[in-house]
Amino acid sequence: MRKNLRLIAAAVAMLCGLCAVAQVRGDVTGEGSVNVSDVNAIVNIILGKASPSAYPGNADCSGDGAVDIEDVNIVVNIILGKDVQPTTITFKRVTGTGQLVAGKRYLIVCEDYDGAMGGMMPNYENYRALVTDGVTLSNGTATIDAESEASIFTLGGTTGAWTLFDGTYYLANTSSSQLNSVTTATATNAKWTIALAGGNATITNKRNTSKTIYYQAGYADFNASSGGTLVQLYVEDDGGTPAVTVSTPTFSPDGGTYASAQTVTIATATSGATIHYTTDGTTPSSQSARYTGPITIANTTTVRAIAILDGVSSEVATATFTIIIADDNANANWHETAYGIPMSGANATTSSATYDMAWRLEYPHIAADAGSTVVVHASSDYGISYSLELAKSQRANRWSCFAMHDGTPNNNVGRTTSTFSAETCVESQYQVSTSEYTTGNYTQSSTNLDDSNMITFARGHICASEDRQSSDSQNRATFITSNCHPQYQAHNAGLWQRMEQKVQGWGYSTTFRDTLYVCKGATITDVRLNGSTTSGTIPASEVKSKYGVNITGSLVIPRYWYMAVLCLKDGQYHAMAYWTEQINSACSSTSLESCLITIDELEARTGIDFFCNLPDDIEADVEASIDTSFWR
């Protein structure tokens, strides 16, 4: 590739006597004309010898978000007179979501003040200017000339998480009202939702949902705030009809585990679209069964559906309905009695109640006695986040479980907080306060030993922050003291984190799974290893003798940590487990493969019946062995 780039540059050099075409596009060096120096500039960027910011012009001539050989070809054609660009560009006001198309170019306009969003304000680098020179607005049409400093944004991402790229940077928002720029499209504050009504565009930051783009007349700039002059979105008029987008179908009820047949409705938000679906695991098309009314699902089935309008198809929606009849499963959580109130935010009691949510496939067999309680943490936007069981006498997590599927996407919200709070769904005497890790000396490093023996116990997440990345509220629910144990920081950030990342990779991959069911925990009672019973916890005396740290708190320190994972893909189940002893080491040389055990073995060690809600024949089959070719 490098050789080809040099040959192209050399060829252009021979042609440099030709008259250069004076166009803004391709003038990377900012000389006012397009010539061989612009080709050399793009070649240097591709070869890593210069960054795009080293040149005043835009090297991404194609507007595809990358500087590559295509941009070299464009400049060569401009020099040869084969790609003369118009001196003006016309845009049309966006009035419907069908005009929001990734890859198309847009202006952000304020019609009330006859201008468009431009570059950064002089001396106010975090605010965007109003550009009126070279911008003409008239009856829903915007025209900009070649000299205009208006920002042309290429739309990227998807509905609900759009990005706006000006050729160099992505438009972003800080926690204040600033509109700034970032270099990566994956930054959460560089993603936007766009709503259209009455010709106006409500462009709201996905991370900071109270921040919407407005024009501020008093400051003559655009910012992201809670009020101001409304803006409009204009799309480049390329001579064609704006592309139609069709909304992905939704299911009601959504996929899940049920104890009886389900009547399922399928809908799309796109008016006039037809829905086609399959129930045999194949990808639907216009030739698949047409949806005309509710369908009955009596057995475990994966339903896939698309919506079609004017020959344009939506993305495929997938939902798996697991139907488990009580007679098929003797050890399931059938109407088990659970103690405590299962939903977060409720006032806990000690009265017993029938707890039907425990039928979900990610659940192990619940203890169902007055010494334990099941708690479900949920968010208003994504439903159940995760569930846990708490052993009251030890004030300790027995396990946390959750499911990963298309309804819980990875929106990369990050760690929305680092502040833990106590579990409010149990009586106060069973709560772990946020201060106990410091007052109990768990976070105190050893000071009387050399650095190699320094220790700190982290608040080790069971359901990790990175496991719940769909929304801020979903993520914040993981920062509860009932969802963690004292864990050596070296182990937490080492081997355990590698296990977490592996499972997260499976769970967020839409091609790997239909649904991934995960139950994670750490041992708080005796375990069975090699036929013998041994303690599953680390006593404070052991920490004292090894590291000189005097643990004074009463929190349980688990010795072993585990993950039980069940995957449903195309109607087939697969299961495996990870097991690790927590020691004060990252265990960098320990392979994940060496930590694999069967679910049967994990059950023998912990005494917990995992994935008990599966039909007995399926449970027996998948828990007895590991298909290592599947768990790649």
C-alpha positions in Angstrom: 0.0 0.0 0.0 2.8 2.4 0.9 4.4 1.7 -2.5 1.1 2.5 -4.3 0.7 5.7 -2.5 4.2 6.8 -3.5 3.5 5.9 -7.1 0.3 8.0 -7.0 2.2 10.9 -5.6 4.8 10.6 -8.2 2.2 10.4 -11.0 0.6 13.6 -9.7 3.9 15.3 -9.6 4.3 14.7 -13.3 0.9 16.3 -13.9 1.5 19.3 -11.7 1.9 21.5 -14.7 -1.8 21.1 -15.3 -4.0 23.9 -14.2 -5.2 23.2 -10.6 -8.9 23.5 -10.0 -9.6 26.1 -7.4 -12.0 24.2 -5.1 -12.4 24.1 -1.3 -12.6 20.3 -1.3 -9.2 18.8 -1.7 -7.3 22.0 -0.6 -5.8 20.2 2.4 -2.8 22.6 2.8 -5.1 25.7 2.7 -3.2 27.3 -0.3 -6.3 28.3 -2.1 -5.8 25.7 -4.8 -5.7 21.9 -5.2 -2.3 20.6 -6.3 0.4 18.0 -5.6 1.1 19.4 -2.1 -2.5 18.3 -1.1 -1.8 14.7 -2.3 1.4 14.6 -0.4 -0.4 15.9 2.7 -2.9 13.0 2.5 -0.2 10.5 1.9 1.7 11.7 5.0 -1.5 11.3 7.1 -2.1 7.8 5.8 1.6 6.8 6.4 1.4 8.2 9.9 3.9 10.9 9.3 1.4 13.7 10.1 -1.9 14.1 11.8 -5.0 15.6 10.1 -4.8 18.5 12.5 -1.4 19.5 11.1 -3.2 20.9 8.0 -5.8 23.7 7.8 -8.0 21.9 5.3 -10.1 18.7 5.6 -8.2 15.6 4.4 -11.3 13.5 4.5 -12.4 14.5 1.1 -14.9 11.6 0.7 -16.6 12.5 4.0 -16.6 8.8 5.2 -14.8 9.6 8.5 -11.4 8.2 7.5 -8.4 9.5 5.6 -7.4 6.8 3.0 -6.6 6.0 -0.6 -10.1 7.1 -1.7 -9.2 10.7 -0.6 -6.0 10.5 -2.7 -8.0 9.5 -5.7 -10.4 12.4 -5.2 -7.7 15.0 -5.1 -6.0 13.4 -8.2 -9.3 13.7 -10.1 -9.8 17.3 -9.0 -6.3 18.1 -10.3 -7.1 16.4 -13.6 -10.4 18.2 -13.9 -12.4 15.1 -13.5 -14.1 16.0 -10.2 -15.1 19.7 -10.3 -17.3 20.3 -7.3 -20.1 22.9 -7.2 -19.2 26.2 -5.6 -22.4 26.0 -3.5 -24.1 23.2 -1.6 -27.8 23.0 -1.1 -29.5 21.6 2.0 -33.2 20.9 2.8 -34.9 21.2 6.1 -35.4 17.8 7.9 -39.0 17.2 8.8 -39.2 13.5 9.4 -37.0 10.7 11.0 -36.9 9.0 7.6 -34.4 11.8 6.6 -32.0 10.8 9.3 -29.6 8.6 7.5 -26.1 7.6 8.6 -23.5 8.8 6.1 -25.5 11.9 4.9 -24.3 15.4 5.6 -26.2 17.9 7.7 -26.3 21.5 8.9 -27.5 22.7 12.3 -29.4 25.9 11.6 -31.1 28.6 13.6 -33.7 30.0 11.1 -34.7 32.8 13.5 -31.2 34.3 13.2 -30.5 33.3 9.6 -27.3 31.3 10.3 -25.8 27.9 10.8 -23.6 26.4 13.4 -19.9 27.0 12.6 -16.5 26.5 14.2 -15.5 27.3 17.7 -16.0 30.8 19.0 -12.7 32.8 19.2 -11.5 32.9 22.8 -14.5 30.7 23.8 -13.2 27.4 22.5 -16.0 25.3 24.0 -18.9 27.1 22.3 -20.0 27.0 18.6 -20.4 30.2 16.6 -23.4 31.3 14.5 -22.2 31.7 10.8 -24.2 34.0 8.6 -21.6 34.8 5.9 -22.0 32.5 3.0 -25.2 31.0 4.4 -28.6 31.7 2.7 -31.8 30.4 4.2 -35.1 30.6 2.3 -38.3 28.5 2.6 -36.8 25.4 4.0 -33.7 25.5 1.8 -30.2 26.4 3.0 -27.4 27.3 0.5 -23.8 27.6 1.6 -20.9 28.7 -0.6 -17.4 27.4 -0.8 -16.0 30.0 1.5 -18.6 29.6 4.3 -17.3 28.5 7.7 -20.5 26.7 8.5 -19.9 23.2 10.0 -21.1 20.3 7.8 -21.7 17.3 10.0 -21.7 13.7 8.7 -24.3 11.7 10.6 -23.1 8.5 12.2 -24.3 5.9 14.7 -27.9 4.7 14.9 -31.3 5.9 16.1 -31.1 7.0 19.7 -27.3 7.3 19.6 -26.4 9.5 16.6 -23.0 11.1 16.1 -22.2 14.4 14.3 -18.7 14.4 12.7 -17.4 17.7 11.1 -14.5 16.0 9.3 -12.1 16.3 12.2 -14.0 16.1 15.4 -17.3 14.7 16.9 -19.7 17.2 18.4 -19.9 16.5 22.2 -21.2 18.0 25.4 -19.6 18.3 28.8 -21.6 18.3 32.0 -22.1 22.0 31.7 -23.6 23.9 28.7 -20.5 23.6 26.6 -20.4 22.2 23.1 -17.0 20.8 22.7 -15.2 18.3 20.4 -13.8 14.8 20.9 -11.8 12.5 18.6 -13.7 9.3 19.1 -17.3 8.4 18.2 -17.5 5.9 21.1 -17.5 8.7 23.8 -20.9 8.6 25.4 -21.1 12.4 25.5 -20.6 12.4 21.7 -23.9 10.6 21.1 -27.2 12.4 20.6 -30.9 11.7 20.3 -32.8 13.6 17.6 -36.5 14.3 17.8 -38.4 16.3 15.1 -41.6 18.3 15.4 -43.0 21.3 13.6 -39.8 21.7 11.5 -37.6 22.0 14.6 -35.0 19.6 15.8 -34.5 18.6 19.4 -30.9 17.3 19.6 -30.3 16.0 23.1 -27.1 14.6 24.5 -27.4 10.9 25.4 -25.1 11.1 28.4 -26.4 14.4 29.8 -30.1 14.1 29.0 -31.0 17.5 30.3 -28.8 19.2 27.7 -30.3 20.0 24.3 -28.7 22.1 21.5 -30.1 25.7 21.4 -29.0 29.0 19.9 -28.3 31.6 22.6 -28.9 35.1 21.1 -27.4 36.9 24.0 -24.1 35.2 23.5 -24.3 34.8 19.7 -23.4 31.1 20.0 -24.9 27.6 20.2 -24.7 25.6 23.4 -26.3 22.6 25.1 -28.7 23.7 27.8 -32.3 23.5 29.0 -33.6 26.5 26.9 -33.0 29.0 24.2 -33.9 29.5 20.5 -34.9 26.3 18.8 -32.7 24.9 16.0 -33.4 23.1 12.8 -31.6 20.3 11.0 -30.9 20.5 7.3 -29.8 17.5 5.1 -27.7 17.9 2.0 -29.8 17.8 -1.2 -28.1 15.2 -3.3 -30.9 15.1 -5.9 -32.5 12.0 -4.6 -35.4 11.2 -2.3 -34.4 11.0 1.4 -33.9 7.4 2.3 -36.7 5.6 4.2 -35.9 4.1 7.5 -38.1 1.4 9.0 -38.4 0.9 12.8 -37.4 -2.5 14.2 -40.4 -4.5 15.4 -41.0 -5.0 19.1 -42.6 -7.9 21.0 -45.2 -7.8 23.7 -44.5 -9.6 26.0 -40.8 -9.5 25.5 -38.8 -12.7 25.4 -38.2 -14.4 28.7 -39.0 -17.5 30.7 -42.7 -18.3 31.3 -44.6 -21.1 33.0 -47.4 -21.2 30.4 -48.0 -20.6 26.7 -47.7 -16.9 25.7 -49.8 -14.8 23.3 -47.3 -12.5 21.5 -48.0 -9.4 19.6 -45.5 -7.8 17.2 -45.6 -4.1 16.3 -43.5 -1.5 14.5 -43.6 2.3 14.9 -43.4 2.8 11.1 -46.9 3.5 9.8 -47.8 1.4 6.7 -45.0 -1.2 7.2 -45.8 -4.9 7.0 -44.2 -7.3 9.5 -42.8 -10.7 8.5 -41.6 -13.3 11.1 -40.1 -16.8 11.5 -40.2 -19.2 14.4 -37.6 -21.8 13.1 -34.5 -19.8 13.8 -34.1 -18.5 10.2 -33.7 -14.9 9.2 -37.0 -13.4 8.1 -37.6 -11.9 4.7 -40.5 -10.6 2.6 -41.2 -14.3 1.8 -41.6 -15.2 5.4 -45.0 -15.5 7.2 -46.8 -12.1 7.3 -47.9 -11.0 10.8 -51.7 -10.4 10.9 -52.4 -10.9 14.5 -51.2 -12.3 17.9 -49.3 -15.6 17.7 -49.4 -18.3 20.4 -46.1 -19.6 21.7 -46.6 -23.0 23.5 -43.1 -24.3 23.4 -39.6 -22.8 23.8 -39.3 -20.7 20.6 -37.1 -18.0 19.1 -39.1 -15.5 17.1 -37.4 -13.2 14.6 -39.2 -10.4 12.8 -38.7 -7.6 10.3 -40.8 -4.6 9.2 -40.9 -3.7 5.5 -42.0 -0.5 3.8 -41.5 0.5 0.1 -38.9 -2.4 -0.3 -36.8 -1.2 2.7 -36.4 -3.6 5.6 -35.8 -2.8 9.3 -33.2 -4.5 11.4 -34.1 -8.0 12.6 -35.8 -8.2 16.0 -35.2 -11.4 18.0 -37.0 -12.7 21.1 -36.7 -16.1 22.7 -39.7 -17.4 24.7 -38.7 -20.2 27.1 -41.8 -22.1 28.1 -41.2 -24.3 31.1 -44.1 -26.5 32.5 -43.8 -27.5 36.1 -44.2 -31.2 35.4 -41.0 -31.0 33.3 -38.8 -29.8 36.1 -38.9 -31.2 39.6 -36.3 -28.9 41.1 -37.3 -25.5 39.7 -38.2 -22.4 41.7 -42.0 -23.2 41.4 -43.8 -20.7 43.6 -41.0 -20.7 46.1 -41.4 -18.7 49.3 -38.9 -15.8 49.4 -38.4 -13.6 52.4 -38.2 -9.8 52.0 -39.6 -7.5 49.3 -38.0 -8.3 45.9 -38.1 -4.9 44.2 -35.5 -2.2 44.9 -36.9 0.9 46.5 -39.5 -1.0 48.5 -39.6 -1.2 52.3 -38.3 -4.5 53.4 -40.3 -6.8 55.6 -39.8 -10.3 57.1 -43.1 -11.6 55.9 -43.0 -14.4 53.3 -44.4 -14.1 49.8 -44.7 -16.2 46.7 -42.0 -15.0 44.4 -42.7 -15.8 40.7 -39.7 -13.9 39.2 -37.5 -16.7 40.4 -38.7 -18.7 37.4 -36.2 -16.7 35.2 -33.5 -18.9 33.7 -30.6 -17.0 35.3 -31.8 -17.9 38.8 -30.2 -20.7 40.8 -32.4 -22.4 43.3 -33.2 -19.9 46.0 -32.7 -20.7 49.6 -36.4 -19.9 50.4 -36.0 -19.6 54.2 -36.2 -16.8 56.7 -32.5 -16.5 56.9 -32.2 -15.2 53.3 -33.9 -12.7 51.1 -34.1 -12.1 47.4 -33.8 -8.6 46.0 -34.4 -7.5 42.5 -32.9 -4.2 41.2 -34.7 -2.7 38.3 -34.7 0.5 36.2 -37.6 2.2 34.6 -35.9 2.2 31.1 -34.6 -1.4 30.9 -36.6 -3.4 33.5 -34.8 -5.9 35.7 -31.1 -5.1 36.0 -30.0 -8.0 38.2 -31.2 -10.0 41.2 -29.4 -11.2 44.3 -29.8 -13.4 47.3 -28.6 -12.1 50.7 -27.7 -14.4 53.6 -28.9 -12.2 56.5 -26.9 -13.6 59.4 -23.7 -13.0 57.5 -24.9 -9.8 55.8 -23.4 -11.3 52.7 -24.3 -11.8 49.0 -24.9 -15.4 48.2 -25.1 -14.7 44.4 -26.1 -12.1 41.8 -27.7 -13.1 38.5 -28.7 -11.3 35.3 -29.4 -11.8 31.6 -27.8 -10.2 28.6 -29.8 -10.0 25.3 -30.7 -7.5 22.6 -33.0 -5.7 25.1 -30.0 -4.9 27.3 -27.6 -3.3 24.7 -24.1 -2.1 25.5 -24.6 1.7 25.2 -21.1 2.3 26.8 -22.5 4.5 29.6 -19.3 3.9 31.6 -19.1 3.9 35.4 -21.8 6.5 36.2 -20.8 6.7 39.8 -18.0 5.4 42.1 -20.1 5.9 45.2 -21.6 2.8 46.8 -24.8 2.9 48.9 -26.3 0.4 51.4 -29.0 -2.0 50.4 -32.3 -0.5 51.4 -34.4 -3.5 50.6 -33.5 -5.4 53.8 -33.9 -4.4 57.4 -31.2 -2.1 58.7 -29.6 -4.8 60.9 -28.7 -6.7 57.8 -27.3 -3.8 55.8 -23.6 -3.2 55.1 -22.8 0.5 55.5 -20.6 2.2 53.0 -18.1 3.1 55.8 -17.4 -0.5 57.0 -14.6 -1.1 54.4 -12.6 1.7 56.0 -13.6 1.4 59.6 -13.1 -2.4 59.5 -9.6 -1.8 58.0 -10.3 -3.6 54.7 -9.0 -0.8 52.6 -5.9 -0.2 54.8 -2.7 -1.2 53.1 0.0 -2.9 55.0 2.7 -0.5 56.1 5.1 -2.7 58.1 6.0 -5.0 55.2 7.8 -4.3 51.9 5.9 -3.1 48.9 5.4 -6.6 47.4 3.2 -7.4 50.4 1.0 -4.3 50.3 -2.7 -5.2 50.2 -6.0 -3.4 49.8 -9.4 -5.0 49.7 -11.6 -3.6 47.0 -15.4 -3.6 47.1 -15.5 -6.4 44.6 -18.5 -6.2 42.4 -20.5 -9.4 41.8 -22.7 -8.1 39.0 -20.1 -5.7 37.5 -20.6 -2.1 36.5 -19.5 -3.2 33.0 -22.2 -5.9 33.0 -24.9 -3.3 33.0 -24.2 -0.6 30.4 -27.6 0.1 28.9 -28.3 3.3 30.9 -27.1 5.4 33.8 -29.8 4.1 36.2 -29.1 0.5 35.3 -25.4 0.9 35.9 -25.9 2.8 39.2 -27.9 -0.1 40.6 -24.6 -2.2 40.7 -23.1 0.1 43.2 -24.9 -1.4 46.2 -23.0 -3.0 49.1 -25.1 -6.1 48.9 -23.6 -6.6 45.4 -20.0 -6.8 46.5 -17.5 -8.6 48.8 -14.1 -7.7 50.1 -11.7 -8.7 47.3 -8.0 -8.4 47.0 -7.5 -5.5 44.5 -4.9 -7.5 42.7 -7.4 -10.3 42.1 -10.2 -7.8 41.3 -8.2 -6.0 38.6 -6.4 -9.2 37.5 -7.8 -12.7 36.9 -11.3 -11.8 38.0 -11.5 -8.9 35.6 -10.2 -11.0 32.7 -13.1 -13.5 33.4 -15.6 -10.6 33.5 -14.4 -9.2 30.2 -14.6 -12.6 28.6 -18.2 -13.0 29.7 -19.1 -9.5 28.8 -17.7 -10.1 25.3 -20.1 -13.0 24.9 -23.0 -11.1 26.4 -22.7 -8.0 24.2 -22.1 -10.0 21.0 -25.4 -10.2 19.1 -23.9 -13.0 16.9 -22.7 -15.1 19.8 -25.9 -15.4 21.8 -29.7 -14.9 21.7 -29.6 -14.6 25.5 -26.8 -15.1 27.9 -27.8 -16.0 31.5 -25.2 -15.3 34.1 -25.0 -16.1 37.9 -21.9 -14.8 39.7 -20.9 -15.1 43.3 -18.3 -16.0 45.9 -18.2 -18.6 48.7 -19.5 -17.6 52.1 -19.8 -21.1 53.5 -17.9 -24.3 53.4 -17.1 -25.8 50.0 -16.3 -29.4 48.8 -13.0 -29.7 47.0 -11.6 -33.1 45.9 -14.1 -34.9 48.1 -13.3 -33.0 51.3 -15.0 -30.1 53.0 -13.0 -27.0 53.5 -13.7 -23.4 54.5 -14.9 -21.1 51.8 -13.8 -18.0 53.6 -10.6 -16.2 54.5 -10.3 -15.5 58.3 -9.0 -12.2 59.5 -6.2 -14.1 61.3 -4.8 -15.3 57.9 -4.7 -11.7 56.6 -2.9 -10.7 59.8 -0.3 -13.4 59.6 0.4 -12.9 55.9 0.3 -9.1 55.6 0.3 -7.6 59.0 -3.1 -6.0 58.5 -5.5 -6.3 61.5 -9.0 -6.7 60.0 -11.5 -5.5 62.7 -14.7 -5.6 60.7 -17.2 -8.4 60.5 -17.6 -8.7 56.7 -17.2 -12.1 55.2 -14.1 -12.5 53.0 -14.8 -15.2 50.4 -11.9 -17.5 49.4 -13.3 -18.6 46.1 -15.1 -16.7 43.3 -17.1 -18.1 40.5 -19.3 -17.4 37.4 -21.9 -19.8 36.0 -22.9 -19.0 32.4 -25.7 -20.4 30.2 -26.1 -19.4 26.6 -29.2 -19.8 24.4 -28.4 -19.6 20.7 -30.7 -20.7 17.9 -32.7 -22.9 20.3 -29.7 -24.7 21.7 -28.3 -24.4 25.3 -24.6 -24.4 26.3 -23.2 -24.0 29.8 -19.8 -23.5 31.5 -18.4 -22.1 34.7 -15.3 -20.2 35.9 -13.7 -20.9 39.3 -10.8 -19.0 41.0 -9.3 -18.8 44.4 -8.8 -15.2 45.3 -5.2 -14.5 46.3 -3.3 -11.3 46.5 -2.1 -11.6 42.9 -3.2 -10.6 39.5 -2.4 -14.2 38.4 -1.3 -12.8 35.0 0.1 -16.2 33.8 -3.1 -18.1 34.7 -5.1 -18.9 31.6 -8.9 -18.7 31.6 -9.0 -22.2 30.2 -7.4 -23.5 33.3 -10.3 -22.0 35.4 -13.1 -23.7 33.4 -15.2 -26.3 35.2 -18.6 -27.8 34.5 -21.8 -26.6 36.1 -22.1 -30.0 37.8 -18.7 -29.5 39.4 -19.5 -25.9 40.5 -22.7 -27.2 42.1 -20.8 -29.9 43.9 -18.3 -27.3 45.3 -20.8 -24.7 46.3 -24.0 -26.7 47.1 -26.0 -24.3 44.9 -28.3 -25.7 42.2 -27.6 -23.4 39.1 -30.0 -23.0 36.2 -32.6 -25.1 38.0 -35.4 -23.7 36.0 -34.3 -25.5 32.8 -36.2 -28.7 31.9 -34.5 -31.5 33.7 -33.3 -33.3 30.6 -31.7 -30.1 29.2 -30.2 -29.2 32.6 -28.6 -32.6 33.0 -27.2 -32.5 29.5 -25.6 -29.0 29.4 -24.3 -29.0 33.0 -22.4 -32.3 32.6 -19.8 -31.1 30.1 -18.3 -28.1 28.4 -18.3 -27.6 24.6 -15.0 -25.7 24.4 -15.4 -25.1 20.6 -18.5 -23.1 21.5 -16.9 -21.1 24.3 -14.3 -19.6 22.1 
